[in-house]
Amino acid sequence: MRVLNNKFVQSFPEKHPDEMKDMVQRGTMPIPQLLKKMKRQGVEIDQEMDSQVRPILIGQVAGVIDSIRPAKDIIYDMVNEAVEQLMKSNQILTRERARL
């Protein structure tokens, strides 16, 4: 499974080797089980801690991401690129009129 390589993911196998091996053999996800255990012990998990301990599933495409941009900017760029392509297509169509 591919997950974001945060502090918790890096340290979990070293700090909890027996727990990890047991959970994997039982077919359970180690980290959610450990989070439940932490909550039972009264550990408060805020948003910052959650982002550092929760496994965030990612795929191979994550390797090509080099910046985080607002969705508004991404949509704006996509629409502008679409308009450019449509205008180019329109120019091609108007230049090459069918001759009957």
C-alpha positions in Angstrom: 0.0 0.0 0.0 1.3 3.4 -0.9 0.9 6.1 1.8 2.3 9.6 2.3 5.6 9.2 4.1 4.9 11.2 7.3 6.7 10.9 10.7 4.4 8.3 12.1 4.6 6.0 9.0 8.4 6.3 9.1 8.6 5.4 12.8 5.8 2.8 13.2 7.7 -0.3 12.1 10.7 0.5 14.3 8.6 1.4 17.4 5.9 -1.3 17.1 7.5 -4.2 15.2 5.6 -6.9 17.1 2.2 -5.1 17.0 2.7 -4.4 13.3 3.6 -8.1 12.5 0.6 -9.3 14.5 -1.9 -6.9 12.9 -0.6 -7.6 9.4 -1.0 -11.4 9.9 -4.6 -10.8 11.1 -5.3 -8.6 8.1 -6.0 -5.5 10.1 -4.6 -2.0 9.3 -2.0 -1.2 12.1 -2.4 2.5 12.2 -6.2 2.8 12.6 -6.0 0.2 15.4 -3.3 2.2 17.2 -5.3 5.4 16.8 -8.2 3.7 18.5 -5.9 2.6 21.3 -4.6 6.1 21.7 -8.1 7.5 22.0 -9.0 4.9 24.6 -6.0 6.0 26.6 -7.3 9.6 26.5 -4.7 11.0 24.0 -6.3 14.0 22.3 -5.7 13.9 18.5 -6.0 17.4 17.0 -5.8 18.2 13.3 -2.0 18.7 13.2 -1.4 15.4 15.0 -3.9 13.6 12.8 -2.1 14.7 9.6 1.2 13.3 11.1 -0.2 10.0 12.3 -3.0 9.1 9.8 -1.9 7.1 6.7 -2.8 9.2 3.7 -3.3 6.9 0.7 -1.5 8.1 -2.5 -0.6 6.7 -5.8 2.4 6.9 -8.1 1.2 10.2 -9.5 2.1 11.9 -6.2 5.7 11.9 -7.3 5.1 14.4 -10.0 3.3 16.9 -7.8 5.6 19.9 -7.1 3.2 22.4 -5.7 -0.1 22.8 -4.0 -2.4 25.3 -5.6 -6.0 26.5 -4.9 -8.7 24.6 -6.8 -9.8 28.0 -8.2 -6.5 28.5 -9.9 -6.4 25.0 -11.4 -9.9 25.3 -12.8 -9.0 28.8 -14.2 -6.0 27.3 -16.0 -8.0 24.4 -17.3 -10.7 26.6 -18.7 -8.2 28.9 -20.3 -6.3 26.0 -22.0 -9.6 24.6 -23.2 -10.5 28.0 -24.7 -7.1 28.2 -26.5 -7.6 24.7 -28.0 -11.1 25.5 -29.1 -9.9 28.7 -30.8 -7.1 26.8 -32.6 -9.6 24.2 -33.7 -11.9 26.9 -35.0 -9.1 28.6 -36.9 -8.3 25.2 -38.6 -11.9 24.7 -39.5 -12.4 28.2 -41.0 -9.2 28.0 -43.0 -10.0 24.6 -44.6 -13.5 25.0 -45.8 -14.9 22.2 -47.8 -15.0 22.8 -51.6 -18.0 21.4 -53.4 
